[in-house]
Amino acid sequence: MTPETEPDRSVFSQIDFTSGAVAAVSGGSDSTALLLLLKDHLDRSAPATKLLAVTIDHGLRPGAAAEAQAVARFCAGRGIAHRILVWSGRKPSTGLPAAAREARYRLLAEAAQAEGIGLILTGHTADDQAETVLMRQARSHRARDDGRGLAGMAPATLYDWRIWIARPLLGTRRAVLREILRRANVGWAEDPTNEDEAFERPRIRAALADRNGAQRVEDALALAARAAVEREQLGHRAAALIRGFAGRPAAGLVRLDPGFATAGDEAAAVYALRVLLATVGGVAFLPDQARSEALLNRLRPGRPGTTVFLAASFCATLSRTVVDARRAGIFLRRETRNLTPAAPAVDNALWDGRRRITLGDKPGAFLIAPLGAAGAARQAIAGNGTPPSLVRAALAAEPVLWRASERPGECSGSAQDGPVLPGRAVRPVVAPFARLLPSFDLAPAGTVAALIGAPRLPATPFAGHTAG
């Protein structure tokens, strides 16, 4: 898209605004144009839609508060509800951009949830996408990875498994949006940190300002488009392998049929294995590509010294997950080392990276801890040929919930899935996608959620589409 091209306004017509929308508006050109375009679309197509503009004051610059107030005045003049939220507390000395982004998404999600809105819109542009791809490309040259990051930002990302963040302007150049604002006689704020080359993104942005910058942007966007297609296709193939070869014989235990390792699609098998390892271990990031490839190779029959599938059992550990391969199958369970100790249960918190705690309207004084070997021995019931020792080992690492006034042996909940007390639950999560799930990865995320008994994905924000 060239700077002279009008934005594709039809992108808004593809979004389901049934529950309303929160627009993230910093006061910069991109988010201000987003709000203008969005308000125009809703006024014409769905004037009753609830629209809330939210400005996050990160407290990092002296002028940030004044810029937020300018956005408030802008919204008041156009009849748009607006809120200013402040990122309070201490700021990290390193990793500040990532911490600010996490705080921004958290505050936006809290504002959306308070209004009963399930959709947040941001003003990320094609320029932002090109910068993201170039940054990830530079990192991939320094360390071997699977290339999934080259897809850039997804059109939509599910935050916390409950609220969608959509980016309708990813196909629009910043120059186009600024021209729209000029024609409307609307100004915008310039964030000086966008020029601070102490940070990676401003350095990339400055490099794209030379005479070859336009071509580099186009090349990066083309790369992102190809990588996005490949990433989605890989996810669908990995999901098919999980559906065909994976089962869950007990809570906290996943079994892979031996044929998983020889299904013929190595890239999909490695990806599926990485997602499962991270999920079972409760790790937010997928395990290392090379180590996962080596593990899959060990799981194949016909290795030197073997004549049938894993005549001698073996165990390996990766991403806090024990991989126990034997004739009965390939079993994955959380290792018992470094389990989260007994602690007060907190509503909506992630326990051990694997379970979401729900305490209801009256949390009360509850504790949560691993069941342990003794409790697992009382509860374990092996079935479908699963070795009882594996069921016991898996259940020992599963959580139990009890009132602080009770002894652990009298816990009100159990290590099995489902409600543990009325209005309370400790539900599995798909760990690598529990916080942020790009729409590229819906297929594997939804398939693993069904496998482990996690809540279903909410419908995507794109009208006529489901979560899989």
C-alpha positions as CSV (number, residue, x, y, z in Angstrom):
1,M,0.0,0.0,0.0
2,T,1.5,3.3,-1.0
3,P,1.2,6.5,1.1
4,E,-1.3,7.9,-1.4
5,T,-3.7,5.0,-1.0
6,E,-6.9,5.4,1.1
7,P,-7.2,2.9,4.0
8,D,-9.4,-0.1,3.5
9,R,-12.4,0.9,5.5
10,S,-14.1,-2.4,4.9
11,V,-11.8,-3.9,7.6
12,F,-14.2,-2.6,10.2
13,S,-17.2,-4.3,8.6
14,Q,-15.4,-7.6,9.1
15,I,-15.3,-7.2,12.8
16,D,-18.1,-8.2,15.2
17,F,-18.9,-5.3,17.5
18,T,-21.8,-7.0,19.2
19,S,-20.3,-6.5,22.7
20,G,-18.9,-3.1,21.9
21,A,-15.3,-2.0,21.5
22,V,-12.5,-0.4,23.5
23,A,-10.2,1.8,21.4
24,A,-6.7,2.2,22.7
25,V,-5.9,5.9,22.0
26,S,-2.5,7.3,23.1
27,G,-3.0,10.6,21.2
28,G,-0.5,9.7,18.5
29,S,-1.4,9.8,14.9
30,D,-2.1,6.1,14.4
31,S,-4.5,5.6,17.4
32,T,-6.2,9.0,16.8
33,A,-6.9,8.0,13.2
34,L,-8.1,4.6,14.4
35,L,-10.6,6.3,16.7
36,L,-11.9,8.7,13.9
37,L,-12.3,5.8,11.4
38,L,-13.9,3.6,13.9
39,K,-16.4,6.3,15.1
40,D,-17.3,7.0,11.5
41,H,-17.9,3.3,10.8
42,L,-20.1,2.8,13.9
43,D,-22.1,6.0,13.4
44,R,-23.0,4.7,9.9
45,S,-23.5,1.0,10.6
46,A,-24.2,0.5,14.3
47,P,-24.8,3.7,16.2
48,A,-26.0,1.9,19.3
49,T,-22.6,0.2,19.7
50,K,-20.9,0.8,23.0
51,L,-17.6,2.6,22.3
52,L,-15.0,3.4,25.0
53,A,-11.7,5.2,24.3
54,V,-9.0,4.4,26.8
55,T,-5.7,6.2,27.2
56,I,-2.9,4.6,29.3
57,D,-0.6,7.0,31.1
58,H,2.5,5.0,31.6
59,G,4.0,7.6,33.9
60,L,7.3,7.5,32.0
61,R,7.3,11.1,30.6
62,P,6.5,14.5,32.1
63,G,4.1,15.3,29.2
64,A,2.2,12.0,29.2
65,A,-0.5,13.2,31.6
66,A,-1.2,16.4,29.5
67,E,-1.4,14.2,26.3
68,A,-3.9,12.0,28.0
69,Q,-6.0,15.0,28.9
70,A,-5.8,16.2,25.3
71,V,-7.3,12.9,24.2
72,A,-10.1,13.3,26.8
73,R,-11.0,16.7,25.4
74,F,-10.9,15.3,21.8
75,C,-13.3,12.5,22.8
76,A,-15.6,14.8,24.7
77,G,-16.0,17.0,21.6
78,R,-17.1,14.0,19.6
79,G,-19.3,12.4,22.2
80,I,-17.0,9.4,22.8
81,A,-16.8,8.0,26.3
82,H,-13.2,8.1,27.5
83,R,-11.1,6.9,30.4
84,I,-7.5,7.6,31.5
85,L,-5.8,4.7,33.3
86,V,-2.4,5.1,35.0
87,W,0.4,2.5,35.1
88,S,1.4,3.0,38.7
89,G,4.1,1.4,40.8
90,R,7.8,0.8,40.2
91,K,9.1,0.5,36.7
92,P,11.7,-2.1,35.7
93,S,15.3,-1.0,34.9
94,T,15.5,-3.4,32.0
95,G,12.9,-4.6,29.5
96,L,10.9,-1.5,29.9
97,P,9.1,-1.6,26.5
98,A,7.9,-5.2,27.1
99,A,6.8,-4.3,30.7
100,A,5.0,-1.2,29.4
101,R,3.2,-3.3,26.8
102,E,2.1,-5.9,29.3
103,A,0.8,-3.2,31.6
104,R,-1.0,-1.5,28.8
105,Y,-2.8,-4.7,27.7
106,R,-3.6,-5.5,31.3
107,L,-5.2,-2.1,32.0
108,L,-7.0,-2.1,28.6
109,A,-8.4,-5.6,29.4
110,E,-9.6,-4.5,32.9
111,A,-11.4,-1.5,31.4
112,A,-13.0,-3.7,28.8
113,Q,-14.1,-6.3,31.3
114,A,-15.5,-3.6,33.6
115,E,-17.8,-2.4,30.7
116,G,-18.7,-5.9,29.6
117,I,-16.8,-5.5,26.4
118,G,-14.9,-8.4,24.8
119,L,-13.0,-6.5,22.1
120,I,-10.0,-4.0,22.2
121,L,-8.8,-2.3,19.0
122,T,-5.3,-0.9,18.6
123,G,-3.9,1.4,15.9
124,H,-0.9,-0.8,14.8
125,T,0.0,0.0,11.2
126,A,1.8,-1.6,8.3
127,D,4.9,0.4,9.4
128,D,4.7,-1.2,12.8
129,Q,4.3,-4.6,11.2
130,A,7.4,-4.1,9.0
131,E,9.4,-2.9,12.0
132,T,8.3,-5.9,14.0
133,V,9.3,-8.4,11.2
134,L,12.7,-6.7,10.7
135,M,13.4,-6.9,14.5
136,R,12.5,-10.6,14.6
137,Q,14.5,-11.3,11.5
138,A,17.6,-9.8,13.0
139,R,17.1,-11.9,16.1
140,S,16.6,-15.1,14.1
141,H,20.0,-14.5,12.4
142,R,21.6,-14.5,15.9
143,A,19.8,-17.7,17.2
144,R,18.2,-20.6,15.5
145,D,14.4,-20.6,15.7
146,D,11.4,-21.9,13.9
147,G,10.7,-18.7,12.0
148,R,7.1,-18.4,13.3
149,G,7.9,-14.9,14.6
150,L,8.4,-13.6,11.0
151,A,4.6,-13.6,10.6
152,G,4.7,-10.4,12.7
153,M,1.7,-9.2,14.6
154,A,-1.5,-11.2,14.2
155,P,-4.7,-9.5,12.9
156,A,-6.1,-10.4,16.3
157,T,-4.7,-11.7,19.6
158,L,-6.7,-13.3,22.4
159,Y,-5.6,-11.8,25.8
160,D,-5.9,-13.9,28.9
161,W,-8.1,-16.4,27.0
162,R,-11.1,-13.9,27.3
163,I,-10.7,-10.6,25.5
164,W,-9.7,-10.1,21.8
165,I,-7.2,-7.4,20.7
166,A,-7.8,-6.6,17.1
167,R,-5.5,-4.6,14.8
168,P,-7.6,-3.5,11.8
169,L,-5.0,-1.1,10.4
170,L,-2.1,-3.6,9.9
171,G,-2.6,-3.1,6.1
172,T,-2.4,0.7,6.2
173,R,0.7,2.9,6.1
174,R,1.2,5.5,8.7
175,A,1.4,8.2,6.1
176,V,-2.1,7.4,4.9
177,L,-3.5,7.9,8.4
178,R,-1.7,11.2,8.9
179,E,-3.1,12.5,5.7
180,I,-6.6,11.6,6.9
181,L,-5.9,13.6,10.1
182,R,-4.6,16.6,8.2
183,R,-7.7,16.7,6.0
184,A,-9.9,16.5,9.1
185,N,-7.8,19.3,10.7
186,V,-6.9,17.0,13.6
187,G,-3.5,17.2,15.3
188,W,-1.7,14.5,17.2
189,A,1.0,14.1,19.8
190,E,4.6,13.0,19.0
191,D,6.1,10.6,21.5
192,P,9.8,11.4,21.9
193,T,10.6,7.9,22.9
194,N,9.8,6.9,19.3
195,E,13.0,8.7,18.4
196,D,15.1,7.3,21.2
197,E,17.5,4.9,19.6
198,A,18.5,3.4,22.9
199,F,15.5,1.1,22.1
200,E,15.4,-1.4,19.3
201,R,12.2,-0.3,17.5
202,P,13.3,3.4,17.1
203,R,16.6,2.1,15.7
204,I,14.8,0.1,13.1
205,R,12.5,3.0,12.3
206,A,15.4,5.3,11.8
207,A,17.0,2.8,9.4
208,L,13.8,2.7,7.4
209,A,13.9,6.5,6.9
210,D,16.7,6.3,4.2
211,R,16.0,6.1,0.4
212,N,15.8,2.3,0.4
213,G,13.3,2.3,3.3
214,A,10.1,2.0,1.2
215,Q,11.4,-1.1,-0.5
216,R,12.5,-2.6,2.8
217,V,9.0,-2.0,4.2
218,E,7.4,-3.7,1.2
219,D,9.8,-6.7,1.4
220,A,9.1,-7.1,5.2
221,L,5.4,-7.0,4.7
222,A,5.6,-9.6,1.9
223,L,7.7,-11.8,4.2
224,A,5.2,-11.4,7.0
225,A,2.3,-12.4,4.7
226,R,4.1,-15.6,3.5
227,A,5.2,-16.5,7.1
228,A,1.6,-16.0,8.4
229,V,0.3,-18.5,5.8
230,E,3.0,-21.0,6.7
231,R,2.4,-20.6,10.4
232,E,-1.3,-21.2,10.1
233,Q,-0.8,-24.2,7.9
234,L,1.8,-25.6,10.3
235,G,-0.7,-25.1,13.2
236,H,-3.5,-26.9,11.4
237,R,-1.2,-29.9,10.6
238,A,0.0,-30.0,14.2
239,A,-3.6,-29.9,15.4
240,A,-4.4,-32.8,13.2
241,L,-1.6,-34.9,14.7
242,I,-2.7,-34.1,18.2
243,R,-6.3,-35.1,17.4
244,G,-5.1,-38.3,15.7
245,F,-2.5,-39.5,18.2
246,A,-3.0,-37.8,21.6
247,G,-5.3,-38.7,24.5
248,R,-5.6,-37.9,28.2
249,P,-5.9,-41.1,30.4
250,A,-5.8,-39.1,33.6
251,A,-5.7,-35.5,34.9
252,G,-2.2,-34.1,34.2
253,L,-1.2,-37.0,31.9
254,V,-1.1,-37.0,28.1
255,R,-0.5,-40.1,26.1
256,L,0.8,-40.1,22.5
257,D,0.4,-43.1,20.4
258,P,3.8,-44.4,19.2
259,G,2.8,-43.7,15.6
260,F,3.0,-39.9,16.4
261,A,6.7,-40.0,15.9
262,T,6.5,-41.6,12.5
263,A,3.5,-39.8,11.1
264,G,5.6,-38.4,8.2
265,D,5.2,-34.7,8.9
266,E,8.3,-33.9,11.0
267,A,7.8,-30.1,11.1
268,A,4.2,-30.5,12.4
269,A,5.2,-33.3,14.8
270,V,8.0,-31.1,16.3
271,Y,5.6,-28.2,16.7
272,A,2.8,-30.3,18.2
273,L,5.3,-31.8,20.6
274,R,6.6,-28.4,21.6
275,V,3.0,-27.1,22.3
276,L,2.2,-30.2,24.4
277,L,5.5,-30.1,26.4
278,A,4.9,-26.4,27.3
279,T,1.3,-27.1,28.2
280,V,1.9,-30.1,30.4
281,G,4.9,-28.3,32.0
282,G,3.1,-25.0,32.5
283,V,5.7,-23.0,30.6
284,A,4.7,-19.8,28.8
285,F,7.3,-20.3,26.0
286,L,7.7,-23.2,23.6
287,P,10.8,-25.3,24.3
288,D,13.9,-25.0,22.1
289,Q,13.4,-26.1,18.5
290,A,16.7,-28.1,18.3
291,R,16.1,-29.9,21.6
292,S,12.6,-30.8,20.6
293,E,13.8,-32.1,17.2
294,A,16.3,-34.3,19.0
295,L,13.7,-35.6,21.4
296,L,11.3,-36.5,18.5
297,N,14.2,-38.3,16.9
298,R,14.7,-40.4,20.1
299,L,11.0,-41.3,20.0
300,R,11.3,-42.9,16.5
301,P,11.6,-46.7,16.1
302,G,14.7,-48.1,14.4
303,R,17.2,-46.1,16.3
304,P,20.6,-47.8,16.6
305,G,20.4,-50.6,19.1
306,T,16.6,-51.0,18.8
307,T,14.6,-53.5,16.7
308,V,11.1,-52.6,17.9
309,F,9.6,-49.5,19.2
310,L,11.5,-48.5,22.4
311,A,12.2,-52.0,23.6
312,A,13.8,-50.3,26.5
313,S,11.8,-47.5,28.1
314,F,13.5,-44.1,28.5
315,C,12.7,-40.9,30.3
316,A,13.6,-37.4,29.3
317,T,12.7,-34.0,30.7
318,L,12.1,-30.8,28.7
319,S,10.1,-27.7,29.7
320,R,9.3,-29.1,33.2
321,T,7.7,-32.1,31.4
322,V,8.7,-35.7,31.9
323,V,8.6,-37.7,28.7
324,D,8.1,-41.3,29.6
325,A,8.3,-43.5,26.5
326,R,7.5,-47.2,26.7
327,R,5.6,-49.9,24.8
328,A,2.3,-48.6,26.1
329,G,2.9,-45.2,24.5
330,I,4.6,-41.9,25.0
331,F,3.4,-40.3,28.3
332,L,3.8,-36.6,29.2
333,R,3.4,-35.4,32.8
334,R,4.6,-32.5,34.9
335,E,7.9,-33.3,36.7
336,T,7.6,-33.2,40.5
337,R,10.6,-30.9,41.0
338,N,10.0,-27.2,41.8
339,L,6.3,-27.5,42.1
340,T,4.5,-24.5,43.5
341,P,4.2,-25.0,47.3
342,A,1.1,-24.6,49.3
343,A,-0.1,-20.9,49.2
344,P,-3.3,-18.9,49.5
345,A,-5.4,-19.3,46.4
346,V,-6.0,-16.1,44.4
347,D,-8.9,-15.6,42.1
348,N,-8.1,-15.7,38.4
349,A,-4.4,-16.5,39.1
350,L,-2.4,-19.0,37.3
351,W,-1.2,-21.9,39.5
352,D,2.1,-23.4,38.5
353,G,1.5,-22.0,35.0
354,R,-1.0,-24.8,34.4
355,R,-4.3,-24.1,36.1
356,R,-6.6,-21.1,36.3
357,I,-8.1,-20.5,39.8
358,T,-11.7,-19.4,40.0
359,L,-13.0,-18.6,43.5
360,G,-16.3,-17.0,42.7
361,D,-17.8,-13.9,44.3
362,K,-16.7,-14.8,47.9
363,P,-13.2,-16.1,47.7
364,G,-12.8,-16.8,51.4
365,A,-9.6,-18.3,52.8
366,F,-8.4,-21.1,50.5
367,L,-5.1,-22.8,50.0
368,I,-3.8,-24.6,47.0
369,A,-1.0,-27.1,46.7
370,P,0.1,-30.2,44.8
371,L,-1.8,-33.3,45.8
372,G,1.4,-35.2,46.6
373,A,2.3,-38.9,46.4
374,A,0.1,-40.0,49.3
375,G,-3.0,-38.3,48.0
376,A,-2.3,-39.5,44.5
377,A,-2.1,-43.1,45.8
378,R,-5.6,-42.8,47.2
379,Q,-7.1,-41.2,44.1
380,A,-5.3,-42.9,41.2
381,I,-7.4,-45.2,39.1
382,A,-5.6,-46.6,36.0
383,G,-7.6,-47.4,32.9
384,N,-7.2,-48.1,29.2
385,G,-4.0,-50.0,29.9
386,T,-2.2,-47.0,31.4
387,P,0.4,-48.0,33.9
388,P,-0.9,-47.1,37.4
389,S,2.5,-45.7,38.4
390,L,2.2,-43.1,35.7
391,V,-1.3,-42.1,36.8
392,R,0.0,-41.7,40.4
393,A,3.0,-39.7,39.3
394,A,0.8,-37.3,37.2
395,L,-1.8,-36.9,39.9
396,A,0.8,-36.1,42.5
397,A,1.7,-32.9,40.7
398,E,-2.0,-31.8,40.2
399,P,-3.5,-29.1,42.5
400,V,-6.0,-29.5,45.3
401,L,-7.9,-26.6,46.9
402,W,-9.0,-26.6,50.5
403,R,-10.2,-24.1,53.1
404,A,-7.4,-22.8,55.4
405,S,-9.3,-24.2,58.4
406,E,-9.0,-27.7,57.0
407,R,-6.1,-30.1,56.9
408,P,-4.7,-31.0,53.5
409,G,-5.9,-34.5,54.0
410,E,-9.5,-33.1,54.3
411,C,-9.3,-31.0,51.2
412,S,-12.6,-30.0,49.7
413,G,-11.4,-30.3,46.1
414,S,-9.5,-33.0,44.2
415,A,-6.8,-33.4,41.6
416,Q,-9.4,-34.3,39.0
417,D,-10.7,-31.8,36.6
418,G,-13.9,-29.8,37.0
419,P,-15.5,-27.8,39.9
420,V,-14.0,-28.4,43.3
421,L,-16.4,-26.4,45.3
422,P,-19.7,-24.6,44.3
423,G,-18.7,-21.6,42.2
424,R,-15.0,-22.5,42.4
425,A,-12.7,-24.3,40.0
426,V,-9.1,-25.0,39.1
427,R,-9.2,-25.4,35.3
428,P,-6.4,-26.4,33.0
429,V,-4.9,-23.8,30.6
430,V,-2.9,-24.1,27.4
431,A,0.2,-22.6,29.0
432,P,2.0,-21.2,25.9
433,F,-1.2,-19.4,24.8
434,A,-2.8,-18.6,28.1
435,R,-1.7,-15.0,28.2
436,L,-1.5,-14.1,24.5
437,L,-2.9,-16.2,21.7
438,P,-2.3,-14.9,18.2
439,S,-5.0,-15.7,15.7
440,F,-2.3,-17.6,13.7
441,D,-2.3,-20.3,16.3
442,L,-6.0,-20.9,16.9
443,A,-5.9,-24.5,15.6
444,P,-3.3,-26.0,17.9
445,A,-4.5,-23.9,20.9
446,G,-8.1,-25.0,20.4
447,T,-7.2,-28.6,19.9
448,V,-5.0,-28.8,23.0
449,A,-7.7,-27.1,25.0
450,A,-10.1,-29.8,24.1
451,L,-7.5,-32.5,24.9
452,I,-6.8,-31.3,28.4
453,G,-10.3,-30.1,29.3
454,A,-9.5,-26.3,29.2
455,P,-12.3,-23.8,28.5
456,R,-13.2,-23.4,24.9
457,L,-11.9,-20.5,23.0
458,P,-14.3,-17.5,22.7
459,A,-15.4,-16.7,19.1
460,T,-13.0,-14.6,17.1
461,P,-13.8,-10.9,16.6
462,F,-14.2,-11.4,12.9
463,A,-17.8,-11.7,11.9
464,G,-18.7,-15.1,10.5
465,H,-15.7,-16.9,12.0
466,T,-15.4,-19.1,15.0
467,A,-12.5,-20.0,17.2
468,G,-12.0,-23.3,15.5
